[in-house]
Amino acid sequence: MMTRRQLFGRAALGLGTAALANVLGPDLLANGQAPGTHFAPKAKRVIYLFMSGGPSHHDLWDYKPKMREMFGKDLPGHVRDGQRITGMTSRQKTLPVCPSKYTFTKHENNDRGLWVSELLPHTAKVAKELAVVYSTFTEAINHDPAITYIQTGSQIPGRPSLGAWLSYGLGRVNENLPGYVVMHARSKFPEQSLFGRLWGTGFMPSDHQGVLLRSEGDAVLYLKNPAGVSSKDRRAQLDTLAALNQQQYEEFADPEILARIKQHELAYRMQTSVPELMDLSVESDATFELYGEEARQAGSFAACCLNARRLAERGVRNIQIFHRGWDAHGGLPREHESQCKDIDQGCYALIKDLKQRGMLDETLVVWGGEFGRTSYCQGKLTKDNYGRDHHPRCFTTWMAGGGIKPGITYGQTDDYAYNIADADGNAIKPTKDKWTPGTMHIHDLNATILNQLGIDHRKLTYRYQGRDFRLTDVHGHVIKDLVT
């Protein structure tokens, strides 16, 4: 019961895929190529560890010893080269070069070695599993547009999120859990609000949106039956509601009505599956030793990582953990030390745990934020205390598993980690319009994520208001040097 336009607009992918999935059953989707893929996938799922606020690549990954020789001196004009900066530092008389106060150690991997800050001692242990990209870049210089951009492909709100695109293209494997799950990890510096649009569906049917698992109270709001309502009563209520919605759908042929029916049914099944999922007491002492004692605390980043592994085991395709508080305009050492303590062991444990269970090869793990931090100090500079402003020209992202080459680094920056540099160390200014080797625009990152899940980012489209939209807009390039 669709209009002719709705049938041809959606049958090729998305709703057509979801319908086919219901006919074929989840087992075929789990064991073979999903109907919505364009080629055989390298990964079955993605776990995205998003560091909201912009972690400092200077203090975590991108080791620049030459900056120490320039401590406190004004950043040379040719380095900035006219780049616009935020209003928070535009009135400073100087932009003093600010080297990291932290010690970096070179860890052997399969490539040229990986420098890792002392702030990430646990993550450094899995250096051989990481593909570290120094040359990620974006155009957005402020948080809201930047995080919306990397999550939805547009700086303007209203587009579907990465997870929604994956749900639309691939459907669900486990009919008792959502295909897209979001968690918010606790932080001592929870600046920058997170908006539902970051895991929303935009103009797509709402059944593709991410489901937020809460760390306090009920894991999912309104999932429990009200007092005095039995499971049998709830079933009868949903059957009646589904019949009314079906009548409405037959009259108006609005696919959103079908999405509403599916959401109600999923919520009913989640009444049993979610409490079991969130019960970490069944995990062994060895698991908590791996993830750390903080994993026993609901809402900690480590607990979220452990839940991510449990979700992956149960067939959830897209899992996203947001960790806020990386926006260190002042007091960066104090804030980043706390932030790294939150996330370091969890990142390490997740990769280690997935590998020892034979799941890393089919699970793509992604780590990064919406942009980096400046090589100059915002505010007063001392050797032990400083702040950094927003910096979109280059920042560090890493990936592991899921068909990504392990133990490699990709791209490089200049001596100030201010600009992406070519093979000779000369600063370059890549754009999203034409891919430059050794660089990774955020559209390229999303194209590569989709590629590992068997999706050609140029073909995954959704027609809305007469236009075919896609996650990467009219841009994007799969970074072949990163994939096996």
N, C-alpha and C positions, 0 to 999 in steps of 0.2 A: 504493500500500500504506500507507494511513493509516487510523487509526480514524475513526469518524464525527465525533467531537469535534475531532480534529486537523484534519480536512478543513475543517469549517465555521469553525474558529477561525483558520485560517491562509490559506485559499485566496484570500480577498479582497485581501490585500496581503502583501507579504513573500515567503514561499516561493512563493505563486502568481505574484507578479511575477517572481521569479527564474526560475521555470519558463517563463513566457511569454517572458521575455527570451531564453532558450535557443532557443525555437521561432522567434521573430522575427529573432533575430540582432542583433549589436551595432550595425550600421549604422543601423537604424531608431531605436534608442535614442539614438544620437549626433546624428541629424539631425532628429528630431521629438520629440514629447512622449512621455516615458517612460510605460509602462503604469501605474506606481505613482503618478503625479502626479494631482492633483485639478483642475488648470488649467494653462494654458501657463506654463512657467517663464520668469523673466527671466534666470536664471543657470543654467549647466550644472554649475557646481562651486563649492566654497568652499575658500579657503585661510585658515586660522585661525591668527593669530600670537598665541600665548598667553604673556603675561608673568607667569610664576608667582611669587607672593610679594607682589604688590600694588604696582605703580608709583605714585609720588606724583603725583597730578593737580596738586598745588600747584606742583611744580617743573618740570612738563612742559607742561601745557595750560591750566589754569584760573587765569588771571591775576587776582590780587586785590591791587591797589596799596594799598588802604586798610589792609591788615594791617600795612604798614610803620609806620603811625602808632601801632599797638598793640604794637610789638615788646617782648617780655618781660613784658607785662602779663597778668594772669590772664584766661583766656577768660571772657567774661561768662556768668553762669549761665543767662540766657534762651536763649543760643545752644545750649548743651548740652541744656538742658531735660530733665534727668534720664536722658539716654541712658546705658545701661550701657557701661562701658569695660572693657578687658582688665585682668587682674591685673598686667600689666607697668607700668601707669601709675595704677592705682586707689589706690596708696599715696602718690603724690606729693602734697605739700601744696598745690602750685599746678599749673595747666595753662597754662604761658606761651605766649602767641601767638607763632607762629614763621613769619614771612613768608619767602618763597623768597629766596635770595641771588642768583638768576639773573635776567638781563635777558630780557625778553620783547619780541618784535617783532610788530607787526601785519602780517599778510600778506593781500593782497587775494584774496578768493574771489568767489563769485557772490552772497553774502549780506551779512552785516554785518561781514565781516572776521574773520580767525582769528588769535588771539594764540598764538604758539609760542615756547617757551623756546629760549635759545641752545644748550641741550643737544641739540637736534634740527635742526640747520641743513639737513641733506639732506631730511628728511621735510617740512620747511617748503616745499621747492621744488614739492611736489605738493599744496599747500593747496587748489588748485582742484578736485582730484579727491576730496577727503575730505568725509564727513559726520561731524562731530565731535559726540558726545553727551556733554554735561556731567552729565546727570542719571540715569546708571545707578545702581541701588541693589540691595541684597540684605539679607537678615536675618542671615546668618552673619558672625561676627566673628572666627573663628579659621580658620587656613589649611585644615586638612584638610576640615572640613565645607564651607567656602566654595568651594574648588576642586571638590569632589565635587558640590556643588549646581549650580554654573554649567555643569559638564560633563555632568551626568546628570539634572538636574531635581530632585534630592533630596539632602538633607544626609546621609542614611543610605546607606552603601554597599550595592551590590547591584542598582542599576538600570542599564539600557543607556545608553551614552554617546551624545552627539549624533551622532558619526560612525556608530555602530552603527544608530541610527534611520534615518540617511540611506541606509546600505547596505541595510537591511531594506526601506525604501520604494522605493528607486530601482534597486537592483541594480548590476551592473558594466557598463562600456562596453568596456574592454580586458580580454579574457579572459586575458591574459598578466601582468597586474598586479592587485594588490588594489584594491578599490573605496575603501579607507580606509587611508591611509598616515600614520604618525606619525614625527617626527624630534625629537631632543633636541639643541638647540644648546649649544655649550660656553659656560661663563661662569666668571669668576674668583670668583664668589660663589654657588656652587651649593647654597645652603641649601634646605631643604624638599624632601623626597623626592617623586618622582613615582611614583604607583602605577598598576599595569596596569589597574585598574578605570576610570581616567579615559579610556581608549580601549577598554574592554572591552564585553562584550555583556550582562552581568548574566544575566537569565533567558532571553535570546534564543539561538538557535543560534549556535555559536561562529564560524561562517564570516563573521559580520558584524563581528568585532572588528578593530581597527586592527592593521596590521602595522608593527612598529617597524624603521625603517632605521637601522642603527648607523653611526657615523662611523669606528670603528676595527675592524680585522679584517674578518671577513665582514659584509657589509651586513645580511644576515639569517642568524641562527644556524641551523645544521643544514641549510643549503640545498645545500651541496656534497655530492657523492657521497663516501663513504669511500674510502680508498686501496684500489685493486684492484677497485673497482666501476665498470663502464662505464655509459654512458648506456643502452645496450641492456639491461644487467642490471637497471638501475634501473627501466626501463620494464616489464620482465617482473615484477619484484617488486611494482610498484604495481598491475599488472593482477591478480595473484594476491590481493593485499590487498583490492582493490576487490571481487573476487568473494566473498571471505570476509565483508566488510562488508555486501554485498548480501544474503547469506544471513541474516546477523544482522538486517538491516532487515526482511526478509520475515517473520521470526519475531516481532519485537517492535514494528515500525512506529514506531521512535523517530526523529524527524527529525534528532536530533543525529548519528546514524550517517551520514545523507546529508551533513551538514555536514562530517564527517570525510573522506568520500570526495572532496568538492569541494576541501577544503584540501590533500589530498595531490596532486591533479591540478594545482592552482594552483602549489604549490611546485615541481612538475616543470617547468612552463612558465617559472617565475621564474628557474630556473637559467640561462636564456639572457637573459631580459629585464632582470633586475636589474643584472648587471655592465655591460650597455650603458647603462642609465640612470645609473649612478653614475660613469661615465667622463666627467668634465668636461673632459678634455684636448681634446675635439673642439670646445669652445666657442671663439669668436673672441677676439682681444685686446680688441676693442671691448666685448665682453660683460664681460670682467674689469675693464675700465676703468670700466664702469657700476657693477658690483657692488662694486668695490674689490679690492685684492690679497688681502684676507683670504678672498675667495671661492675662492681656490686651496687653502685649508687645509681639509681634510675636518673636518666637525663645527662649523665656524664658523657663526654665524647667517647670514652672507652666502651661504655655500655651501649651507645649507639652503634659503634663499630661491631660489637658482638651481635647485636640485633641484626645488623646488616648481613653478617654471615648467615644467621639463622633464616633471614628472609630469602637470601640467595639459595639456600638449601631447599627452600619450599617453592622455588620456581618464580619468585618475583623478578621481573626483568629489569626494572629501573628503581634504584634505591639512592636517595640523596640525603646527605647529612650536611646541615648548615651549622657552621661554628662562627659566631659573631665576635667582634671586639678587636679587629686587627687595624683599626683606623688610628694609628699612633702619631698624632700631630705633635705631641709633647710627651716626655717621659717614656719614650719608646723602649728602652731597656727593661724598665719595670713591667710594662704591659706585655711585651713580646716574651719575656721570660715566663710569665704566667700563662700566656696563650700556648707556648710551646710545651710547657709542662702538661697542659690539658690534652694536647693532641698527639704528642710524639709517640708514646708507647702504643696508643690505639692504632695509629697508622702502621707501625711495625707489626703489631700483633695481627691485624687484619690480613696483611699480605702473607705473613708466616702461616697463619691458620688456614687461609685459602689454599696455599701451596701444599701443606702437609695433608690436606684432605683431597688433593687432586682436583681442586676447583679453580686454581688461579689461571690456568690456560684458557678457561672458558669464561672468565670474569674480568672485565675491563675496569680497573681502578683508576680514577682521575683525581688529582689534587691541584687546587689553585684558587685564586681569588679573581676579582674583577679588574684589577690593575696592580701595579707595583708602587714603590715609594721612591722619592727623589734622592739623588746623590748629595744634595745640599741640605743643610739643616733648616728647619722651620723654627724660628725663635732663637733662644740662647743656646750656644754650642759649648759643651765641655766634653772632655774625653770619656766621661762616664755617663753623661746624660744628654740626650738630644731628641729631636722630633723630625719627622719626615713628612712631606706633603704627598699628594696623589701624583702618580706618574704612569701614564698610559703607554709611553713610547716603547717600553720593554719591561717584561716581568717574567718570572719563572713559573712554569707549570710542570708537573710530572705525571706520567702514566705508567701503569704496570699491568702485566697479564693480558688476556684477551687478544692475543695475536700481535702485541706490541713487542718490538725488539727489546730484550732485557739488557741492562748494563750499558746503555749508550747515553751520550749527551748530544744535543742537537742545537745548532745555532750558537751565536756568541754575541757579546756586547763589547763596547769600547772600554777604555781603561777606567771610566767613571761609572760603568753600568748605566749610562744615561741613554745611549743610542744602540740600536742593533748594528753590528759591524759585519763586514764581509770577511772573506777568508784571510785577507791581509791586515785585518784590524781596523780598516777605515770605516767611519760611520756612514750608514746608509739610511734612507728614509723610505721604507716599503709602504705600499698602499694596499687596501683591500681589493682594488680594481684589477691589479695584475700581480700574480704571485711572484715573489722573489725567492730563489733557493736559500735555504737556511733561516727562513722566517716562518712564523705561524700566526696569522691573524686569528681572531676568535671565531670567524666564520670557518677558517681552515680547521680549527680545533673541533668544532661541531661536525664538520664534514667527515673528519677522521673518526670521530666517535660513531657516527652513523655507519660509516664504511665497515667498521669492525663488527657491527651487528647485522651485516649483510644488506645494507640499504645504500643505494645511490642517492646522495643528497639532492641531485638535480631532478630526480624522478619522483621523490616523495613530495607530493603537492596536495593542496586542498583549495578547492575553488570557493571563493567568497566574494560577493558583490562584483561578479564578472571577471575576477582576476585569479590566476593560479598562484597561491602563496606557497612558500617553502621556508624552512628554518633558516637557510643560508641566504635568503633573498635572491639576488642574482650573482652572488659571489661564491667563494669557498673553493678550496683545493685540498684534496686528500694528501697528507704528508706521507708520501710513499717511503721516505727514508726511515720512518718510524715503525712501519708495519712489516711483519714477516711475510 
